[in-house]
Each structure stands twice: as structure tokens, then as C-alpha cells.
């Protein structure tokens, strides 16, 4: 069976992808961010039986030597490690350039030098900015509406250049807004649910008008796997999207109805993005992934929300509900 490297394995989508790959029989080397506490993010919550099947590699994708060491002996790389919070990117753009652009370059260089069979680089629907047309297909223009999205555009284009210049077998995987168990509190769905579950009656949010195309995380992880399994995806950029949208306001009202009908929404000014930076509409086209792979969404939005609520009920102590998490 193939051996694969997953960067960002300690994070939200990465930890779910590790589980998906294990379930499918792959050997997994999990690249987690080195820290002096030797914590492995969400992998620390895995059972001993599951952890025993994973090879843990601690390092930092910003370091080319660590990346090269991690990539030795694997058949494929799933590169998910990144800085992703948009508010934090407003005042730490250097860190985003170093991690998202330089980190991706390090992965590509190592893959080229070591003759890795496949490289999947993780993009984001934020590279499209506010939709100029819908559904957004892979030909939609890029708009750097935040330092985060700008660095992801840069990382994508470097990945494209390695395919075109060196025939490196790269695929750019572009998930739309993924949600589910283990997502951090800086994301809107956990923000709403954790405030409601903690008994708050004033739910603090930013803008309510933007719409998003929400993928359940297990469907996103399955998307990575199906894209990897198809040789037709080499050299391509591929959306993972449901092709459905909901506004943040509608989402909040539905969660309030389900969890605590007494609650109301209040606008928290610090959560508002600068006007020209706010992405007002994201609705993805999933025709390409369906054409090139066997992927189909397996979860409805309602099923995904139910699993997310259940997870957060049992893990509320892991979330700082009383502050704005950037």
C-alpha cells in the first residue's frame, strides 16, 4: 500500500484526512508543528490503537530541511499546513508569506528532488474573492481580498509553475468553506454553536449578509482522496463544493432555533472585516470534481451540523467562548 505524507495533520481538515487515509489502508506519516510541549493537535485525541498506525513527524514547513526529511520515502504528499485565519493575517502578513508561500515552495522543491509520485496542494475558495458570477468554477478570476487569500494565490501559482516548468505531478485542491468536528473557534459555525451551548443569549457576530458554500469535513477529506486516486486530476485546479449557499444570518437563525430560541444576534464591531476585504458571496461549482473523480457529497448540511453540535457539546471545554478568537 502507498505511503503518504500529510502536512497540517494536527489541524482540523488534516486530522480528518489522516483518519480517511487510515480507513482506506494507506500508511500515513503525519507532519505536525513542532512545539516544546510535544502536543500533536487533534491527533492527541485519537485512540492509542489509531495513533499506533501513524508515523508522527514533528517539524515546521517553513524549514526546507525538515520538509525534505519528512518527505523521504513517501509516494505522495497531501500539503495542508497553513496559516488560515483571515483576521490574524491583517496584522501578521509576514508570517503568512513565510508559512503559506515559502512552506509550499519547500514542499514542491522536496517533492521534485525526491521524485514524489503525487503532490496535492491545498488552496481555498477565498482566492476567488467575492463572486463575479455563480457558481464559481475554476476559471473564475483571483482576488486578493486579504493577506491570507493573497498568500494562498501565491502558493497556488508556485504549485502551477512546478507542474508547468518541471512536470511535477501537482494538483491544486480548492475546498470551499469546510466545517465540522474539531474546527477552531475562529470559524463562524463553531463560534455560533459554542456561544449558544454555553448559554449565552447575545450571540456576537460580524457581518450577516455574506453567503458561503459549506462542505462537511468528512466530504472534504473524501474529496482529497478521490482527487489523489484519479490521474486525470494531475495539473488541474479542482473545487470541492456543494454548489449550495446560505447566508451567515440565515445560518445563525437556524442554529438559534435548534439550540436556544431565546438568543438573539448582536453585531460585534471587532468581528467586521474591512469593507473591501469582506468576501460577500461564495458559491462553488462542483462539475469538475464530479467529472474527473468519483466524488459526491455524502452528507447533507443538516447532517453535518448535527454531528458538529454533538461534538461541541462534548468538547466545549476546549473552546474559549468568552473572547473573540482570531
Beta strands, then each sheet from edge to edge (+ up, - down):
strand 1: 3-7
strand 2: 27-33
strand 3: 54-59
strand 4: 76-79
strand 5: 118-122
strand 6: 170-175
strand 7: 178-179
strand 8: 202-205
strand 9: 211-212
strand 10: 215-216
strand 11: 237-240
strand 12: 246-247
strand 13: 264-267
sheet 1: 3+ 2+ 1+ 4+ 5+ 6+ 11+
sheet 2: 7+ 10+
sheet 3: 8+ 13+
sheet 4: 9+ 12-
end
